[in-house]
């Protein structure tokens, strides 16, 4: 019964949280008037011994938790490195697809990361998708304008639907366009070469010029990936601060929500920076 209660507390609050709550149950905070055996806390002679027994049980659980977390972290590091390897393959494939230079410039920046060859067919198609997005947007704006002079709401709704569908088609054909089409994820806005093409300007760029921005972003992602891999490998980046990895390891180890192991992992996760 006691062990089951401890397990439930650990599942909800982790080791340290369980210890604090057990202490308050055995020796309640001042003013509660309830100690072990429903007596005033200060008058219960058994409270220290009860707490000592519970502390010993928790210490045993803490040692078991340490061993479990060691194995959990080892598997998490392997999963994280595997995910990074998959991402690197995809990034290099994208660089090859668009015929872009790989690696940073000699000065350490990401400028001038344009096409490495004269074959810009894929880049030209990406720009063509941008032209279609602009055309769909212009049709939407025209429908909105016409609504004020007798146009229907249904026409506006259809034009908006076609605009969103055109963007979705562009991202399906060229996934890396998402950073230019999605205002919340336009990481390319950090480019050192100035303003980058947004969703409505993409089609106005010459293929090679657009390739410079795309190459800059892809190579920057590669650089960030290499730095992350180094931090995971040397342990300076804890896998417990990466929710996706933590959830994958939980699934691999069949850690049930609310279980002792779930509480142990969650307690460790709460102490890790993200």
C-alpha positions, 0 to 999 in steps of 0.5 A: 500500500505504501509503495503504491502510494509512493509510486503514484506520487512519483508518477505525478510529481517526480522523486523530489516532488514526492519527497516534499509531499510525503514530508508534508503528510507526515509532518504537516506545515505549521497551522494545519493541526494534523500529523500522522495518526490525526494528532497535532504534528508536534505531538506525534512521536512516531513522525520522525521514524515514519519519515526516516522509513519513507526517506529510505524508500525514496532513496532506493527509488532515487538510485533506481531512477538514476540508472533508468535515466542513464539508459534513457539519456543514452538512447535519447542521444542515439535518437537525436544523432539519428534525427540530425543525420536524417536532416543532414541528408535532406539538406544536402539533397536539397542543395544538390537538387537546386545546384547550390554551393555547399559550405560557408564562404571563406570568411565564415559568412553565408553570403554568395551561396548561389548556384554552383552550375548553370543548371537552374531548372529547379530554381526556375520552377520554384520562382514560377511557383512564386509567380502563380502565388502572386497571380492567385493573390491578385485574383483574391484582391480583385474579388475583394474589390468587386465585392464592394461593387456587387461581387459575391462573398462566395467569389471571395471565399473561392479566391481565398481558397485558391490562393491558399491551395496555390501556396500549398502546391508550391510547398509540396513541390518545393518544401524549402519554400516554406521559410519564404511563404510562411511569415512566422518561419521566415528564418531567411530574414536573417540573411546578411545580404538584405531583404529576402523574397516574401510570399508575394515577391518570390516570383519577381526574382531571377532564378540565380538571385533567388538561389543565393537566398535559398543557398544561404538558408540551407547552408545555415541550417547545415551549420546549425545542425553540425553545431547541435550534433557537437553539443549532443555528442559532448553532452553540453546539450541535454536530450531532456531539453528536447521534447521531441526526443524525450517523447520518442524515447518514452515511446520506445521504452513503453513509458506509460503516462502517469507511471513511475518512469514517466514521473522520473523523466518529467522531473528530469525534463523540468530541470533541463533548459530548452 
